[in-house]
C-alpha cells in the first residue's frame, strides 16, 4: 500500500470516558462532497505536520449499486456525514492517534483506497458489487487493508452481503468472533457483544429494528492466510447511528453512544492499526 497500514506512533488511549467530556450536538443530514461539508458544529482541529503522512482518516466506501451515483446519497451514505465527523472527533479527543478531521469518501475502483488502511462500509444488505469493485476490495484487503462493515439486519440482508463477500473471497468463510476476542477488550473491556439500534427503533422500544430474525447481534471476521483479520462484519447492529445521533437524545447517548458505539468503534480502529 502507498501509505503504511500501521500507524507508527504510540497509541496511548485515555481509558476513562467522562460524561462531561462528551459535548452533545444536534446534527443535520447532509449529503454533499466532503470537501465542502457543513460540519454542523463539529470542531476542526490542528494536526501535527510531523505525522501528515500517518494521519488516521475515516474513509467511507461509496459503492455503485442501490442509488450509489452522485453526491445525493444512496445506501452507502447512510448516517453521513455526522457519524464520520463525530467518530473522527471522538478518536481525536479520546486517543493519541493523529486523526484527519475531514474524512474521505472513496470508491473501490479507485487507487486512492490504498492510501487508507481502514475502510468503512454501511448498509450492504441490498448492495451488489460490480466485478471491478470485487477485484478492488480483494486487492485492498490482501495488501494489508482493513474493512469494517456495519448496519444491516436480518437473514435476507445477511444472505445478500454473504453472496457479495464470497465473490471477493470464494475460499474464505466469515468466522463468528467470540466475546473473548481481543477486539472486544483491547482498549475498552466490553462485557457483551452490543446490539445498537437506530434511534427510531429504540424510540419504539426495540433493539432489533423490529425484525424477528435480527434479535442476536453478530460480529464476524475474515482472515488472511497468516491469521490477520482483514474485515470485521457487524450484523444486526448499527454502531454508526450511535455516532451520528449522539446529540439528539441524552438517554440514547448514554445507553448506546457512550456505552457501546464509541468504545467498540475505538477498539476496532485500534485493533486494525496495531495488527
PLY file of the C-alpha trace (Angstrom):
ply
format ascii 1.0
element vertex 275
property float x
property float y
property float z
element edge 274
property int vertex1
property int vertex2
end_header
0.00 0.00 0.00
1.26 3.52 -0.74
0.76 4.59 2.87
1.75 2.41 5.79
-1.08 0.32 7.14
0.26 0.66 10.63
0.42 3.95 12.50
3.96 4.09 13.79
3.18 6.40 16.66
2.34 5.27 20.19
-1.36 4.66 20.63
-1.94 5.95 24.14
-5.62 5.63 24.88
-7.45 7.53 27.57
-9.23 4.69 29.31
-11.86 6.76 31.09
-14.61 8.49 29.15
-16.06 11.30 31.21
-19.68 12.08 30.57
-18.87 15.75 30.94
-16.24 15.43 28.21
-18.87 14.37 25.71
-20.43 17.54 24.35
-23.71 16.56 22.75
-24.63 18.24 19.49
-27.72 18.15 17.32
-26.89 17.21 13.74
-28.47 17.52 10.31
-28.27 15.05 7.46
-26.08 16.48 4.69
-25.16 14.52 1.54
-22.50 16.65 -0.10
-18.92 16.49 -1.30
-16.76 16.08 1.88
-14.50 18.89 0.67
-17.44 21.27 1.23
-19.34 19.53 4.01
-21.26 21.53 6.62
-19.71 20.20 9.85
-22.77 21.10 11.92
-20.68 22.39 14.82
-18.08 19.60 14.96
-14.75 21.34 15.66
-11.83 21.31 13.24
-8.53 20.61 14.99
-4.92 21.09 14.04
-2.88 18.02 13.12
0.83 17.61 13.76
2.66 18.25 10.47
5.30 15.70 11.50
2.67 12.99 11.03
0.93 14.33 7.92
1.62 11.05 6.10
0.37 8.96 9.02
-2.95 10.55 9.89
-5.80 8.17 10.57
-8.55 9.07 8.10
-12.08 7.73 8.38
-12.64 6.58 4.79
-16.18 5.59 3.77
-16.83 3.33 0.78
-19.12 4.68 -1.92
-20.38 1.61 -3.78
-22.12 1.89 -7.11
-25.29 -0.11 -6.52
-28.58 0.86 -4.84
-28.65 4.56 -5.61
-24.91 4.98 -5.29
-24.43 7.56 -8.02
-23.66 11.22 -7.41
-23.50 13.13 -4.13
-27.23 12.84 -3.49
-26.59 9.74 -1.42
-27.50 6.08 -1.59
-27.41 3.31 0.98
-23.64 3.84 1.17
-24.28 7.36 2.52
-26.47 6.36 5.48
-25.62 8.44 8.59
-23.21 10.58 6.54
-21.59 12.96 7.37
-22.49 13.17 11.06
-21.30 9.67 12.02
-17.96 10.14 10.25
-17.33 13.58 11.73
-18.40 12.65 15.25
-16.40 9.43 15.29
-13.28 11.17 13.95
-13.68 13.86 16.62
-14.01 11.28 19.40
-10.92 9.41 18.15
-9.03 12.70 18.25
-10.42 13.59 21.68
-10.07 10.22 23.43
-6.90 8.75 21.91
-3.38 9.83 20.97
-3.95 9.00 17.30
-3.30 11.76 14.82
-6.73 11.97 13.16
-7.77 13.73 9.97
-10.72 15.98 10.92
-12.34 15.75 7.49
-12.57 12.09 6.46
-12.86 10.81 2.91
-15.29 9.08 0.57
-13.61 6.52 -1.68
-14.63 4.07 -4.38
-13.34 0.51 -4.53
-12.28 1.01 -8.14
-10.06 3.98 -7.23
-6.36 3.52 -6.45
-6.89 6.09 -3.68
-8.20 3.32 -1.40
-4.60 2.20 -0.93
-3.88 5.48 0.86
-6.23 4.49 3.69
-5.61 1.48 5.96
-9.22 1.48 7.22
-12.42 1.48 5.15
-16.00 1.70 6.42
-18.94 0.14 4.54
-22.52 0.66 5.64
-25.92 -0.88 4.77
-24.71 -3.61 2.39
-27.91 -5.60 2.81
-29.08 -4.77 -0.73
-25.68 -3.94 -2.22
-24.37 -5.60 -5.36
-20.68 -5.05 -6.08
-19.55 -4.82 -9.68
-16.78 -7.14 -10.83
-14.39 -4.18 -10.71
-15.41 -3.36 -7.13
-14.97 -7.02 -6.13
-11.45 -7.05 -7.57
-10.57 -3.74 -5.93
-11.75 -4.84 -2.49
-9.92 -8.17 -2.75
-6.66 -6.49 -3.72
-7.03 -3.87 -0.98
-7.61 -6.42 1.79
-4.87 -8.82 0.67
-2.42 -5.91 0.61
-2.91 -5.04 4.26
-6.12 -3.03 4.37
-8.92 -3.41 6.92
-12.68 -3.25 6.33
-15.44 -2.52 8.86
-18.98 -3.42 7.72
-21.91 -2.00 9.68
-25.71 -1.61 9.87
-27.53 -4.42 8.12
-30.19 -6.60 9.65
-31.87 -9.98 9.34
-31.22 -13.08 7.27
-32.18 -11.68 3.87
-29.66 -8.85 4.16
-27.03 -11.23 5.53
-27.53 -13.61 2.61
-27.14 -10.76 0.15
-23.96 -9.47 1.77
-22.61 -13.01 2.11
-23.09 -13.63 -1.62
-21.07 -10.48 -2.37
-18.25 -11.15 0.07
-17.94 -14.72 -1.25
-17.31 -13.20 -4.68
-14.44 -11.28 -3.05
-13.11 -14.36 -1.22
-14.65 -17.61 -2.52
-12.24 -19.64 -0.37
-12.65 -17.74 2.91
-15.51 -18.01 5.36
-16.57 -15.26 7.79
-15.95 -16.53 11.33
-18.02 -15.57 14.36
-15.78 -13.73 16.83
-16.12 -14.94 20.42
-16.59 -12.37 23.16
-13.12 -13.31 24.38
-11.53 -11.99 21.18
-9.10 -9.11 21.70
-11.14 -6.72 19.57
-13.75 -6.52 22.34
-11.16 -5.77 25.04
-8.06 -4.09 23.56
-8.98 -0.61 24.85
-12.43 -0.79 26.40
-13.36 -4.04 28.13
-16.80 -4.89 26.76
-18.85 -7.38 28.75
-21.11 -8.37 25.86
-21.44 -8.05 22.12
-23.60 -4.94 21.83
-26.68 -4.52 19.75
-27.04 -0.82 18.93
-30.41 0.06 17.38
-31.20 3.05 15.25
-32.58 5.84 17.37
-36.01 5.46 15.74
-36.20 1.73 16.52
-35.13 2.48 20.08
-37.95 5.01 20.42
-40.34 2.15 19.61
-38.82 0.06 22.41
-36.81 -2.35 20.24
-33.11 -3.00 19.75
-33.62 -5.47 16.88
-35.20 -2.99 14.41
-38.47 -4.87 14.84
-37.17 -7.87 12.88
-37.75 -11.31 14.41
-34.69 -12.68 12.58
-32.37 -9.95 13.93
-32.56 -10.44 17.67
-28.93 -11.52 18.13
-26.01 -9.27 17.11
-23.18 -10.96 15.22
-19.58 -9.86 14.81
-17.69 -11.92 12.25
-14.12 -11.71 11.00
-12.45 -12.60 7.71
-8.80 -13.62 7.99
-5.88 -13.87 5.59
-3.52 -16.85 5.29
-1.38 -15.57 8.17
-4.34 -15.19 10.50
-4.60 -11.39 10.21
-8.14 -10.14 10.48
-8.88 -8.26 7.25
-12.51 -7.38 7.97
-14.99 -7.17 10.82
-18.64 -7.57 9.87
-21.09 -6.04 12.35
-24.52 -7.58 11.64
-27.82 -6.91 13.44
-26.39 -3.75 14.96
-25.85 -0.12 13.94
-22.76 1.36 15.56
-22.88 4.27 13.10
-26.22 5.51 14.42
-24.66 5.72 17.87
-22.05 8.03 16.35
-24.44 10.02 14.18
-27.19 10.56 16.76
-25.07 11.30 19.81
-26.55 14.77 20.28
-30.22 14.03 19.68
-31.29 12.31 22.90
-29.40 12.26 26.20
-30.63 8.80 27.17
-29.81 7.27 23.78
-26.37 8.87 24.04
-25.69 7.38 27.47
-27.14 3.94 26.72
-25.70 3.39 23.24
-23.26 6.07 22.02
-21.16 6.37 25.18
-21.55 2.79 26.43
-21.18 0.81 23.20
-20.78 2.61 19.86
-17.74 4.71 20.68
-15.94 2.12 22.83
-16.32 -0.65 20.26
-15.50 1.69 17.37
-12.31 2.80 19.11
-11.46 -0.84 19.84
-11.92 -1.77 16.17
-9.73 1.07 14.89
-7.05 0.42 17.48
-7.04 -3.29 16.67
-6.89 -2.61 12.93
-3.98 -0.17 13.30
-1.90 -2.40 15.57
-2.25 -5.87 14.00
0 1
1 2
2 3
3 4
4 5
5 6
6 7
7 8
8 9
9 10
10 11
11 12
12 13
13 14
14 15
15 16
16 17
17 18
18 19
19 20
20 21
21 22
22 23
23 24
24 25
25 26
26 27
27 28
28 29
29 30
30 31
31 32
32 33
33 34
34 35
35 36
36 37
37 38
38 39
39 40
40 41
41 42
42 43
43 44
44 45
45 46
46 47
47 48
48 49
49 50
50 51
51 52
52 53
53 54
54 55
55 56
56 57
57 58
58 59
59 60
60 61
61 62
62 63
63 64
64 65
65 66
66 67
67 68
68 69
69 70
70 71
71 72
72 73
73 74
74 75
75 76
76 77
77 78
78 79
79 80
80 81
81 82
82 83
83 84
84 85
85 86
86 87
87 88
88 89
89 90
90 91
91 92
92 93
93 94
94 95
95 96
96 97
97 98
98 99
99 100
100 101
101 102
102 103
103 104
104 105
105 106
106 107
107 108
108 109
109 110
110 111
111 112
112 113
113 114
114 115
115 116
116 117
117 118
118 119
119 120
120 121
121 122
122 123
123 124
124 125
125 126
126 127
127 128
128 129
129 130
130 131
131 132
132 133
133 134
134 135
135 136
136 137
137 138
138 139
139 140
140 141
141 142
142 143
143 144
144 145
145 146
146 147
147 148
148 149
149 150
150 151
151 152
152 153
153 154
154 155
155 156
156 157
157 158
158 159
159 160
160 161
161 162
162 163
163 164
164 165
165 166
166 167
167 168
168 169
169 170
170 171
171 172
172 173
173 174
174 175
175 176
176 177
177 178
178 179
179 180
180 181
181 182
182 183
183 184
184 185
185 186
186 187
187 188
188 189
189 190
190 191
191 192
192 193
193 194
194 195
195 196
196 197
197 198
198 199
199 200
200 201
201 202
202 203
203 204
204 205
205 206
206 207
207 208
208 209
209 210
210 211
211 212
212 213
213 214
214 215
215 216
216 217
217 218
218 219
219 220
220 221
221 222
222 223
223 224
224 225
225 226
226 227
227 228
228 229
229 230
230 231
231 232
232 233
233 234
234 235
235 236
236 237
237 238
238 239
239 240
240 241
241 242
242 243
243 244
244 245
245 246
246 247
247 248
248 249
249 250
250 251
251 252
252 253
253 254
254 255
255 256
256 257
257 258
258 259
259 260
260 261
261 262
262 263
263 264
264 265
265 266
266 267
267 268
268 269
269 270
270 271
271 272
272 273
273 274
